[in-house]
Amino acid sequence: MKTLFYLTISFLACCVLCVYADAQAQTVPIPDDGSRNDQRTFTNYDDAQRIAEVIQQEWLITGAWANTQRTLYTYTDEGRTIRKVLQFWEDGMWNLATRETESYNINNELSSRMFERWGEENDWVPERRESFTYDNNQRTRWVSQVWSGKNGWEYEWQFNFFYDEQENLIDISFDTWTRNGWMIHRQITDEYADGRKVERNIYEMQRRSLTPVEAFEYLYDEDSGKRINQITRSWTGTTWQDIEEEKYEYDEEGRLIKTEYLNPVNNLITARDLYTFDDEQNTAERIRENRFPDGALREDWRYVERIDFRGYKTTKSYFTWQNGRWVEQYRQSFGYDIYGNLTSTTTVR
């Protein structure tokens, strides 16, 4: 099954960066001042280990936790319909805000999604609905409509996702609805070789013509099959120009240990990510080095993650380098029940 989250991320061409952690560096206390913005979340599950309730709270300057919002989940039709009701805490009680209803087909694929808000007449008012259709797993269509009141439902936008016979995503288009029908605004095409993505091209509608704007080329190690190089290109109007190159290195266990970002014009490293692991402490670390205006490549920020004996992430911290030391900017802590379900998240800034 193709998840729509993955598809959306693919379309926007966002690079999801892995966050690592380590506990060996000196711990710097989080400043305890009025700029703190602490938050925490509790998640409860039903008997079928499905999410039933998520409650969010924030730390007040009075020194106490206060409710802010909660989401209630209900399931019907053997779990193929999920309803999420968002409530806000006000005047000592939970107040209805929005409702989202998701329905799934017999293949457990998302088929529709309805968004509503709680109206002044104490009733649910429709705002938007989305529909999803699938064609032999080689085409997925995602259509959004908005509620216009007296005119009923009106088309807003749509995504079209196309796959090859190996279920590789090869084409994504984003269209908006106009008086003359659907008009394409953006398109992404991917090419594969031996099951690996080797090229991506991005096009945008400019002056009524679909025009190339950006391209990516990916290279892989023949033995391990891991990606070792990525080149980003920009369209100048007449030709492609290389604007960035990324190089990747891995350890003997296949873990990423270094990423270098280079300027193809002068082959100068503009930034570098270094990853280290401590298997005994179940920690990992990622340090970003950036090129500063004085020309030096120096440490800039750092992520730290700790994993418990079960393999669950328990803490994640973000540091910045200030005055010769690492200063912790925020920390997240995660709690789990005996089934491995995430039950709490606390963020301290």
N, C-alpha and C positions, 0 to 999 in steps of 0.2 A: 504494500500500500504506500502511496506517495503522500507524505504529510505536507499539509499546506504551509506549515511553518518553514520547512526546508525550501519549498518552492519560492516563498516570499523572499527569503534571505538570498536565494540564488538570483532572483530577478534584480534585486538591489545591488548585487555584486559586492555584498559586504564580506569582508574577511574576518571570520570569527577567530580571535587570538586566544590561544590557550594560556591560562593563568596558572603559574606555578608558585610554589611556596617553599620556605626554608626557615628553620628556627635557630640557625647558628649565629646570625648577626645580632648585635646588641639590640635589646628591646627598648624602645623609647616610649615613655608614657604618653597617652593621648592628652592633649591640653584640656584641663577642666575649667572651661570658661563659658561665657554666655553664647559663644558661637557653636556649641555642641548641638548636634541634631541627631539624637539617638532614636532608633526605631527597633521594633521587634514584631515578629509575626508568629502566630500559633496556628497549626494545622491539625484538625481533627478528622478522623476517618470513620466510615460506617463499618458494619460487620463484614462487608465484602472487600474491605481494604481500599475503598474508594474515598476520595476527598469529600468530606461532608461540610466542612466549615473552615474558613480562613479568617482569622482576626488579626488586625493590625493595630498597633499601639505606638505612641510616641512619648518621649520623656519630657515632662514639663519642667519649667524653671523652678517650680515649687518643690521639686524633688519627688515626683510620683509619676507612675505610668498612667496614661489615659487612653481610652479607646478612640480610634479615629474612623475605622471602617471595617466591615466584615463582608464576606461573600459566602452565601449559602448555596450548596450544590444538591440537586435532587436528580434521581435517575428513574426512568420509566422504560417500558418496552424492552426488557432484558438489557438495559444499559445503552440502548441505541438512541435514546433521547436524554440530553443533559441540559438542565436548566440552572443558570447561575444568576443569583439575585444579589446585587450590590446594595449595601446599606451604609449610611453615614451616622456617626454618633453625634447627637445634638440634644441639648436640654435633658440629659440624663436618660436617653432612650435611643433605640435604633430606628432610623427613618429610611423608608424605601427610596431608592435613587434610580437604578437602572436594572434591566433584566435582559439576559442573553439566553436564547434557546438554540441548542445545537441538535441536529438529527443526523443519524447515520444509516446507511443502507445495509443490506444483509452481508456485504463484504467488509463491514466495519469502516467504510469510507465516509467522510463527511459529505452530507448531501445538501444541507441547508443550515442557515444561521440567521436568527432574527434578533434585532436590537430594539429595545423599547425603553422608555423612561416613564417614571411615575409622574402623572399629570396633576394639575391643580384640582381637577374634579375627582381625585382619589381613584384613578383608573390608569391602566397601562396605555401609553400612547406609542404607536409604532414610529420608528425613526428610519431604520434601514434594514434591508434584508439581503442576504447573499445566497446564491445557489451554486452548486457544484455538480458538474456532469462529467462522466468518464466514458471513453470510447476504447474499449479493449486494451486499457492500460497504456495506450499510445497517445492519447490526447485528453487533457483535463481542461475544462472551461470553468472559470470562476467569475460570476457576474454579480455586480452590486447594483441595488436599486434603492432610491430614497423615497420616503413618503412625503408627498406634496400636499396632502389634505384633500381638497376638492378634486384635484386632478389624479388622485390615486398614486400608484407606484410609477416612478419614472426611472429609466435607466441612468446609471451614473458612470460606471467604468467596468472593464472586464480584463481578466488575464487569460491568455491561452498558453498552455504548456504542451509541448510535443516531445515524445520519446521515440527512441529507435527500438528495434526488436530486442536489444539487450537491456532495455529499461534505462538507458542513459538519457538524461534531459538534454535535448539538442536545440530546442528553440523555445523562446519565451517572448510573448508580445503583450504590451499594455495598451489598451484602447480606451478612449473616452467617447461618450455618446453625444452626438450633435444632431442638428435638425436633419442632416442628410444621412444619418446612420452612424455606424461605428467608424472612428478615425484613429489610426494607429499613432501612438506618441513615442513609443520606445520598444526596441527589440534587442534580444540577446541571442546569439547563435553560438553553440559549442561544437567543437569537432573532437573526435576520439580516435585513438589508435591503440590496439591491443588492450582495450578496456580502460584506457587512461585518457583523461582530458588533456589535449595538447594545445588547444587554441580556443579563445573566446573573443567574439567581436560584439561591440555594443553600438547600436544605431539610435539616433533620435530624429524626430520630425523637425526639420528646419526649412522654412520657406516652402512648405508644401512638398518637401522631398525628404525621404528617409536617408539620412546622412550618417556615415561612420563618425564616431567621436572617440572611441577608445578600444584598445585591443590588448589581449594578454597572450603570451606564449609560455608554455610549461615544458620543462625538460625533466627527465627521470634517470635515476641510476639503473643501468641495465641489470645488475645483479640483485639489488634489493627491491627495485620497483618504486622506491621512494622519490618524491619530488625533490630535486636539488637546485632548481633554478626557475625563476619567474621573471619575465620581461614585460613591462608595461609600456604601451605605446599610445601616443595621442595623434589624432588626425589634424594636420595643419591646414587642410583645405585642398591640398594637391598631393600630399605624401604622408607616410607614417613617420613619426619621430619618436625614438626611444626616450622615455622620461625617467624611468626607474628600473633597476635590476635588483632582485632579491636572490640571495644564495643561502642554502640550508645545509647544515651539517648534523650528523647523527652519531650517537655512541654505538657500541657493539650490540646493545639491546634494542636498537632501532628507535631510541628516544631522541627527539630534537634537542640539540645542545647549543646551536648557534644559528642566528639569522642575521645576515648582513644586508643593509640597504645601500645601494650604490647609485651614484650619478653617472649614467652612461657616457656623458660628454667627456669627463675627466677621470672616470673610474675611481672617484673619491667616495669613501664610505661616509654617508650622511648620518647613519644611525646603526646601532647593533644591539641585538638581544642575546643575552647569555643565560643559559639554563643549567642549573646544577641540581643534583639529587642526593639525598641522604636516605638510603634504603633502611638503615637501622632506626632512624627517627621518623620514617614515613613522611618526609618533607621534601618539598621541591621549591626552587627559587627561579625567578626570572628578573634579570636586571636589564634595564634599558640604558644604553649609552647614546647620547645625542651629540651632534656636532654643534658647538656653541659659536657665537659670533667671533670669538678670538681665534677660531680655527681648531681648538682642542676638542677631542672626543672624550667626554666625561660622563660619569654616572649621573642619571637624572631621576629615575624612579625605579621602584622595585615592588614586585608582588611576592607574597609568601602564602603558601598553602600547607596545611597539615592534614594528613590522612590517618584515620585510626586503624586498628588491626583488622577491621572488617572491610577496609577499603573505602570507607565513607569519609567524605571531606568534612572536617570538623571546624576549621577556621580558615579564613582568608583575610590577609592584611595588605594594605597598600601604603608604601612609604615614598617620601621624596627626600632627595639629598639636600640638606641645608646646613651650611656652616660646618662642613666636615663630618656630619653624622646623618644617619637615617632617622627621619622624623615620621612617625606613624600618623597617617591622615585619617584612615578609617579601618575598622576591623569588623568582620562578620563572623559570627559563631553559629553553628548548625547543630540541632539536636534531632535524634531519631528514636523511634520506638523499637520494640523487639523484632518487628517484622522488617525493619529497614526503611520504614516510611519517614520522610522528613516531617518533623512535628514542630520545629521552632527555628526561627532565624532572628538573630539579634544583630543590629548594625549600630556601631558606636563611632561617631565622628569627632 
